[in-house]
Amino acid sequence: MPALQLVSLRPSRLCRAALLACGGIAIAAQAATGVSVEAAVSLGKLPPIPGAPRHQQAVVAVSNPYGAEAGAQVLEKGGNAIDAAVAIAYALNVVEPQSAGIGGGGFMMIHHAASGRTFYIDSREKAPAGATPSMFAGVPNPSLQGVAVGVPGMVRGTALALEQFGNMKLSQVLKPAIKLADKGFKATPRYSAASCNNRSQNSPEAAAFFCPNGSAPPVGTLIKNRPLADTLRLIAAHGADCFYVYLPTKGCDIAKGIVEGQKFGRGGSMSYADLQNYRPALRTPVEGRYRGYLIKAMPPPSSGGLTVLQMLDMLERFPLGDESKGYGFATPKTANVMASAMRIAFADRAVWMGDADFVPVPSRGLLHPSYVGLRGAPILPTVRLSPDPMAGDPRPYQNAGVKATKPLAVAAPVNGPGETTTHFSVIDRWGNLVSYTNTIESSHGIGVFAGYRKPDGSFRNHGFLLNNELTDFNLLPTTNPYTGTAGYNDVQPNKRPRSSMTPVMMFTPDGRPLLAYGSPGGSTIINSVLNVTLNLVDHRMGLQQAIDAPRLSVTSAGSTVSLEAGMPQATVDALKGLGYTVGVTEIGSVQAVGVDPRTGRYYGGADNRREGTVITLPRGKPLLPWVGDLLAP
């Protein structure tokens, strides 16, 4: 479905002038430690900003029209960007169940306008207490087995967001999702196209729902999920504990459905205690500057922020965007230096990035100007890196007195698939921004609904899919080649698996917010964010143009490059001539909102690679009258 009400955003002249005055990149990595809940509470509610724009009070950019409508209606009812983001997340569980939902988790990035602070609510899934580094050994197709299910984080993460930063209660923002699940929605093209894949049919109950009688529901078919509506009503009535704690006297049996559901096939070890003990974390972004712009991005357990910032730093010495020097958009030089930076950064990612609550991720070292300069030095505009780059040793740049060592010869880590996820962005009338990436990992997770068999043999279905997030860990035990210790992304009890999700925000040199954006797409998320950032800053594209432009991605140290259709044939041929293996595929789906610092005017851009939809408020006629008033009683 084409994007709606799209408005372009070009870097303002004010920003460009500031960029000219800001030489160098001077990346400063902040520690990925959590912010205390008490500190977050002190931010208080969100008062209006004096002089906030009256002509546009809010914008939502979502990968699905129903999700966008849910967010817009919450904003129209007095909700802020956090309220709208939570409403969107739950609505997407109904209409984009293959991508995300309460059976999974994600990262919600918030820029709090009143305090000027930017932070993340980390609701990434965790390994159960009984997880072991070798638990995937010998497991066929582990991403379709119960052993892959991580302890879900979305419900407690969104509850925390509302309790501390929202204007509305969870019961209020759940109304759109409950109505969509109970009354139904018309199947969109993407919903229908994904409905009968092999993952959706991994269990009898999922196959019967998504692929009835062996056929995908035609576009426009009314889709109802009343078990999910009942589950959401329980959460609305009793709060997040109804999801995480088995409370049969209250009818809260969702935890039983999760624990029993993850016993599917080669089952996992998740217990009621694992669910009850889950807590989200508040985290501080990693930061860097690219041509003067301030970029804030997700820290570990995501690899996204560190990898994007490292690539940007390696690329800044090249005159990207200068057509006279051969560095125009998608030229052979531009494509080759981008691919080279990706290969080097992904080599470091494979070794050094994981959950910093468990392993000493050298964030400062990875982004230290001297280290990144050393890593990026071999990049040449007309030469392919050969042999494939290996991870470097950032520890001497992290801690004084540590000496670099030669790496051991060890096997490369192996990870599972991760090609789906969803992303959306919101800005409200008070100037608060949210950039939220949410996921259940692969399409349809493990292809199993949370639920359990009742004594009469019937299936108590809770209507949401269980994630396969733990396959983001190394599937077999590995060794860090520099430390000789266990691999940083090996499975450990209660650890979060390394993620690629990269909700990000861009600010002016003096710290005023410009953009909130991100993408789904597994490890290609990182490169989708990089492509759009370069398009905006270097190639001077408007926001929608930057999103629409064809992308390039490399997600390993190897020489296999993925390109999108629309890349110039001369560039494809040049990359092949340099020795790359080139494939053509779709990459990511970026949704973004922004504000022009000169005028205060809001903007949005959405990606037609999915069903990207932008709604700007106030509006005249409802954008999607066939959705109905989702907030009506």
ZAMARGU-4260 file (C-alpha; in steps of 0.2 Angstrom, whole numbers, plus 5000, padded with zeros to 4 digits):
<rodrens>
0) 5000/5000/5000 | 5007/5017/4995 | 5013/5029/5009 | 5000/5042/5013 | 5002/5061/5017
5) 5021/5061/5014 | 5031/5076/5017 | 5050/5078/5012 | 5063/5083/5025 | 5079/5091/5019
10) 5093/5095/5031 | 5089/5114/5034 | 5101/5127/5029 | 5103/5131/5047 | 5109/5113/5050
15) 5120/5114/5034 | 5129/5130/5040 | 5132/5122/5057 | 5139/5107/5048 | 5152/5117/5039
20) 5157/5124/5056 | 5159/5107/5063 | 5175/5098/5058 | 5179/5080/5062 | 5168/5066/5069
25) 5174/5065/5087 | 5163/5050/5092 | 5160/5048/5111 | 5153/5032/5116 | 5143/5032/5132
30) 5142/5016/5143 | 5127/5005/5140 | 5122/5005/5158 | 5104/5007/5163 | 5096/5022/5169
35) 5087/5019/5186 | 5068/5019/5186 | 5069/5032/5200 | 5079/5044/5189 | 5066/5041/5175
40) 5051/5044/5187 | 5059/5061/5191 | 5056/5067/5173 | 5038/5068/5177 | 5023/5070/5165
45) 5026/5079/5149 | 5020/5097/5149 | 5017/5107/5132 | 5032/5116/5125 | 5029/5134/5123
50) 5028/5139/5105 | 5024/5121/5099 | 5018/5121/5081 | 4999/5123/5079 | 4998/5118/5061
55) 5004/5100/5064 | 5001/5093/5081 | 5008/5075/5078 | 5014/5063/5065 | 5015/5044/5065
60) 5024/5033/5053 | 5020/5015/5053 | 5023/5000/5042 | 5004/4996/5042 | 4989/5007/5040
65) 4979/5000/5054 | 4994/5002/5066 | 4995/5020/5060 | 4977/5023/5063 | 4978/5016/5081
70) 4992/5028/5085 | 4984/5043/5077 | 4967/5040/5086 | 4976/5039/5103 | 4985/5055/5099
75) 4968/5063/5095 | 4961/5057/5112 | 4975/5067/5121 | 4989/5054/5122 | 5007/5058/5119
80) 5020/5050/5108 | 5023/5036/5121 | 5004/5032/5123 | 5003/5031/5104 | 5018/5020/5102
85) 5011/5008/5114 | 4994/5008/5105 | 5003/5005/5089 | 5014/4991/5096 | 4998/4981/5102
90) 4988/4985/5086 | 5003/4978/5075 | 5002/4962/5085 | 4984/4960/5078 | 4988/4965/5060
95) 5006/4961/5058 | 5007/4945/5069 | 5021/4938/5058 | 5033/4952/5063 | 5030/4957/5081
100) 5019/4956/5096 | 5017/4952/5115 | 5026/4936/5113 | 5042/4945/5109 | 5051/4962/5113
105) 5060/4977/5107 | 5068/4993/5110 | 5058/5009/5113 | 5069/5025/5110 | 5061/5040/5118
110) 5066/5059/5117 | 5058/5067/5132 | 5056/5085/5126 | 5053/5094/5143 | 5070/5087/5150
115) 5079/5086/5134 | 5084/5068/5139 | 5085/5053/5127 | 5084/5035/5133 | 5078/5018/5129
120) 5066/5006/5137 | 5074/4989/5133 | 5061/4975/5133 | 5073/4963/5124 | 5069/4945/5128
125) 5080/4935/5140 | 5086/4917/5140 | 5078/4906/5154 | 5088/4903/5170 | 5090/4885/5163
130) 5098/4890/5147 | 5115/4883/5142 | 5128/4887/5129 | 5125/4870/5120 | 5106/4869/5121
135) 5105/4871/5102 | 5118/4857/5098 | 5110/4843/5088 | 5093/4852/5087 | 5086/4852/5069
140) 5079/4868/5063 | 5081/4876/5080 | 5071/4892/5075 | 5056/4882/5074 | 5057/4873/5091
145) 5052/4878/5108 | 5070/4879/5114 | 5072/4895/5104 | 5058/4905/5114 | 5065/4919/5125
150) 5056/4926/5140 | 5045/4939/5132 | 5048/4958/5136 | 5035/4968/5127 | 5021/4969/5140
155) 5032/4974/5155 | 5042/4986/5143 | 5026/4995/5137 | 5018/4995/5155 | 5034/5004/5161
160) 5034/5016/5147 | 5016/5021/5151 | 5018/5021/5170 | 5033/5033/5169 | 5030/5043/5153
165) 5013/5041/5147 | 4997/5052/5148 | 4985/5037/5147 | 4983/5020/5155 | 4987/5003/5148
170) 4968/4999/5147 | 4965/5015/5137 | 4979/5012/5124 | 4974/4994/5122 | 4957/4998/5115
175) 4962/4999/5097 | 4970/4982/5097 | 4956/4974/5106 | 4944/4981/5094 | 4954/4975/5079
180) 4956/4958/5086 | 4938/4956/5091 | 4929/4964/5077 | 4942/4961/5063 | 4952/4969/5050
185) 4953/4967/5032 | 4968/4957/5027 | 4981/4968/5018 | 4992/4962/5004 | 5007/4959/5016
190) 4997/4949/5028 | 4990/4938/5014 | 5007/4935/5006 | 5015/4929/5022 | 5000/4919/5029
195) 5005/4902/5021 | 5023/4901/5023 | 5032/4886/5031 | 5034/4895/5047 | 5016/4900/5049
200) 5011/4881/5047 | 5023/4874/5060 | 5009/4869/5072 | 4991/4864/5069 | 4984/4879/5077
205) 4994/4892/5068 | 4991/4883/5051 | 4973/4883/5054 | 4972/4901/5058 | 4985/4908/5045
210) 4982/4896/5031 | 4964/4889/5033 | 4961/4874/5021 | 4979/4876/5015 | 4976/4893/5006
215) 4980/4911/5011 | 4965/4922/5015 | 4963/4934/5000 | 4966/4952/5002 | 4951/4961/5010
220) 4946/4945/5020 | 4940/4950/5037 | 4952/4943/5050 | 4947/4941/5068 | 4958/4934/5082
225) 4946/4933/5097 | 4958/4923/5108 | 4970/4938/5106 | 4956/4950/5110 | 4952/4940/5126
230) 4971/4940/5131 | 4972/4959/5129 | 4957/4961/5139 | 4965/4952/5153 | 4980/4963/5152
235) 4969/4978/5151 | 4960/4973/5167 | 4974/4966/5178 | 4990/4974/5171 | 5006/4967/5166
240) 5007/4954/5180 | 4992/4945/5172 | 5004/4941/5158 | 5019/4936/5168 | 5011/4928/5184
245) 5000/4913/5184 | 4985/4919/5193 | 4971/4907/5190 | 4959/4915/5202 | 4959/4931/5192
250) 4958/4921/5175 | 4976/4926/5172 | 4982/4910/5164 | 4993/4918/5150 | 5009/4913/5159
255) 5003/4895/5158 | 5001/4896/5139 | 5018/4903/5137 | 5027/4890/5148 | 5017/4876/5140
260) 5019/4883/5122 | 5038/4884/5123 | 5038/4865/5126 | 5034/4863/5107 | 5045/4851/5098
265) 5062/4852/5106 | 5056/4861/5121 | 5064/4875/5131 | 5067/4877/5150 | 5057/4893/5153
270) 5048/4892/5170 | 5035/4902/5179 | 5049/4910/5189 | 5058/4916/5173 | 5042/4925/5167
275) 5038/4932/5184 | 5056/4939/5186 | 5057/4947/5169 | 5061/4966/5171 | 5064/4979/5157
280) 5079/4990/5158 | 5082/5009/5155 | 5097/5012/5144 | 5108/5027/5139 | 5111/5028/5120
285) 5128/5027/5112 | 5132/5043/5103 | 5142/5049/5088 | 5144/5064/5076 | 5143/5062/5057
290) 5148/5078/5048 | 5142/5088/5063 | 5125/5079/5065 | 5123/5071/5082 | 5117/5053/5081
295) 5110/5043/5096 | 5108/5025/5094 | 5104/5009/5104 | 5118/5002/5114 | 5121/4983/5119
300) 5112/4971/5119 | 5110/4978/5102 | 5124/4978/5090 | 5115/4991/5079 | 5121/5008/5087
305) 5139/5003/5089 | 5140/4996/5071 | 5131/5011/5063 | 5142/5023/5071 | 5158/5014/5067
310) 5153/5013/5049 | 5149/5032/5048 | 5166/5036/5056 | 5175/5025/5043 | 5166/5033/5029
315) 5167/5052/5034 | 5184/5054/5026 | 5177/5050/5009 | 5168/5065/4999 | 5151/5055/4998
320) 5139/5065/4988 | 5152/5074/4977 | 5147/5068/4960 | 5162/5077/4952 | 5174/5065/4962
325) 5164/5050/4958 | 5155/5048/4974 | 5137/5052/4969 | 5123/5041/4975 | 5125/5022/4970
330) 5141/5025/4960 | 5154/5011/4960 | 5166/5021/4972 | 5152/5025/4984 | 5145/5007/4984
335) 5163/5000/4986 | 5167/5010/5001 | 5150/5007/5009 | 5152/4988/5007 | 5170/4989/5014
340) 5165/4998/5029 | 5151/4986/5032 | 5162/4971/5031 | 5175/4978/5043 | 5161/4983/5056
345) 5152/4967/5054 | 5169/4958/5058 | 5170/4967/5074 | 5152/4965/5078 | 5154/4946/5077
350) 5167/4945/5091 | 5164/4960/5102 | 5146/4963/5104 | 5133/4955/5115 | 5124/4959/5131
355) 5134/4971/5141 | 5126/4966/5157 | 5135/4949/5155 | 5151/4953/5145 | 5163/4967/5144
360) 5158/4975/5127 | 5172/4988/5123 | 5160/5001/5117 | 5172/5016/5119 | 5186/5006/5111
365) 5176/5001/5096 | 5171/5019/5093 | 5188/5027/5098 | 5194/5038/5084 | 5211/5030/5083
370) 5204/5013/5083 | 5191/5017/5070 | 5204/5026/5059 | 5215/5011/5060 | 5201/4999/5055
375) 5195/5010/5041 | 5213/5014/5034 | 5213/4999/5021 | 5197/5005/5013 | 5200/5011/4995
380) 5187/5017/4983 | 5192/5006/4968 | 5199/4990/4977 | 5189/4976/4986 | 5196/4971/5003
385) 5205/4955/5002 | 5207/4944/5011 | 5191/4946/5021 | 5193/4957/5036 | 5195/4950/5053
390) 5190/4958/5069 | 5202/4970/5077 | 5207/4972/5095 | 5198/4988/5103 | 5203/4984/5121
395) 5219/4995/5121 | 5208/5009/5116 | 5195/5005/5129 | 5207/5003/5144 | 5224/5011/5146
400) 5238/4999/5149 | 5230/4984/5139 | 5240/4977/5125 | 5234/4971/5109 | 5236/4952/5106
405) 5236/4941/5091 | 5219/4932/5088 | 5218/4913/5090 | 5211/4903/5076 | 5193/4899/5080
410) 5178/4894/5071 | 5166/4908/5066 | 5150/4909/5076 | 5133/4903/5068 | 5117/4912/5071
415) 5099/4908/5066 | 5088/4917/5054 | 5080/4934/5058 | 5072/4942/5043 | 5056/4950/5050
420) 5052/4963/5064 | 5043/4980/5063 | 5048/4998/5066 | 5038/5014/5068 | 5041/5032/5074
425) 5030/5045/5082 | 5031/5064/5086 | 5018/5072/5097 | 5012/5090/5100 | 5024/5092/5114
430) 5039/5088/5104 | 5042/5071/5111 | 5048/5058/5099 | 5048/5039/5099 | 5058/5027/5088
435) 5052/5009/5092 | 5058/4993/5084 | 5048/4977/5090 | 5050/4959/5085 | 5046/4941/5087
440) 5062/4937/5077 | 5059/4927/5061 | 5042/4927/5052 | 5029/4920/5064 | 5042/4916/5078
445) 5042/4898/5080 | 5025/4896/5072 | 5016/4892/5088 | 5003/4901/5098 | 5004/4903/5117
450) 4992/4891/5124 | 4989/4874/5133 | 4979/4858/5132 | 4964/4858/5144 | 4958/4842/5153
455) 4945/4840/5139 | 4958/4840/5126 | 4954/4856/5118 | 4967/4870/5115 | 4966/4885/5126
460) 4973/4898/5113 | 4980/4915/5119 | 4981/4921/5101 | 4999/4927/5100 | 5014/4919/5093
465) 5029/4914/5103 | 5046/4921/5098 | 5062/4912/5091 | 5073/4926/5098 | 5086/4914/5107
470) 5092/4909/5089 | 5100/4927/5089 | 5113/4919/5101 | 5128/4909/5094 | 5120/4892/5090
475) 5135/4883/5097 | 5148/4887/5110 | 5162/4899/5103 | 5178/4906/5109 | 5183/4925/5108
480) 5199/4924/5098 | 5207/4938/5108 | 5202/4934/5125 | 5201/4915/5124 | 5185/4916/5134
485) 5168/4911/5129 | 5160/4920/5114 | 5152/4936/5119 | 5136/4931/5111 | 5136/4913/5118
490) 5120/4908/5127 | 5120/4911/5146 | 5106/4910/5159 | 5095/4926/5160 | 5106/4935/5146
495) 5098/4945/5132 | 5103/4939/5114 | 5113/4951/5103 | 5101/4961/5093 | 5103/4971/5076
500) 5088/4982/5080 | 5093/5000/5078 | 5080/5013/5083 | 5090/5029/5080 | 5088/5048/5082
505) 5097/5062/5073 | 5100/5079/5081 | 5107/5096/5075 | 5124/5100/5081 | 5118/5110/5096
510) 5106/5095/5101 | 5089/5099/5094 | 5080/5084/5087 | 5078/5082/5069 | 5073/5064/5065
515) 5067/5047/5073 | 5069/5032/5062 | 5073/5014/5061 | 5070/4998/5051 | 5066/4979/5052
520) 5075/4966/5043 | 5087/4956/5054 | 5105/4960/5052 | 5101/4971/5037 | 5093/4983/5049
525) 5110/4991/5053 | 5113/4994/5034 | 5096/5001/5031 | 5099/5014/5044 | 5116/5018/5037
530) 5109/5020/5019 | 5095/5032/5024 | 5108/5042/5035 | 5120/5044/5021 | 5106/5048/5009
535) 5100/5062/5020 | 5116/5069/5025 | 5128/5066/5010 | 5116/5065/4995 | 5105/5079/5001
540) 5089/5069/4998 | 5072/5073/5005 | 5066/5061/5018 | 5054/5051/5007 | 5067/5050/4993
545) 5080/5044/5006 | 5068/5030/5011 | 5063/5025/4993 | 5081/5025/4986 | 5088/5007/4983
550) 5099/5000/4996 | 5115/4991/4998 | 5119/4978/5012 | 5133/4967/5018 | 5130/4958/5034
555) 5147/4949/5036 | 5165/4950/5033 | 5163/4941/5017 | 5161/4948/4999 | 5143/4945/4996
560) 5133/4961/4993 | 5115/4962/4993 | 5107/4976/4982 | 5090/4982/4978 | 5082/4983/4961
565) 5085/5000/4954 | 5104/5001/4957 | 5113/5007/4941 | 5119/4992/4931 | 5136/5000/4929
570) 5138/4999/4948 | 5132/4981/4948 | 5144/4977/4935 | 5158/4986/4944 | 5156/4977/4960
575) 5156/4960/4951 | 5172/4966/4942 | 5180/4969/4959 | 5176/4951/4964 | 5160/4953/4974
580) 5146/4941/4973 | 5130/4951/4970 | 5112/4947/4974 | 5096/4957/4972 | 5084/4957/4986
585) 5072/4969/4996 | 5081/4977/5011 | 5072/4984/5026 | 5057/4995/5028 | 5061/5012/5036
590) 5048/5023/5045 | 5053/5040/5051 | 5046/5056/5058 | 5055/5073/5059 | 5055/5091/5064
595) 5062/5106/5054 | 5072/5116/5068 | 5069/5132/5058 | 5050/5132/5058 | 5045/5118/5070
600) 5035/5109/5056 | 5033/5091/5058 | 5036/5078/5044 | 5035/5060/5041 | 5040/5047/5028
605) 5035/5028/5027 | 5042/5014/5017 | 5032/5006/5002 | 5043/4990/5004 | 5029/4986/5016
610) 5013/4995/5019 | 5020/5011/5025 | 5008/5024/5031 | 5010/5042/5038 | 4996/5051/5047
615) 4998/5069/5051 | 4987/5078/5064 | 4976/5088/5064 | 4967/5081/5049 | 4951/5083/5040
620) 4943/5067/5035 | 4948/5051/5043 | 4962/5044/5033 | 4955/5026/5034 | 4937/5027/5037
625) 4935/5008/5035 | 4945/5005/5050 | 4932/5014/5061 | 4934/5023/5077 | 4946/5010/5086
630) 4944/5019/5103 | 4925/5019/5103 | 4917/5009/5117
</rodrens>
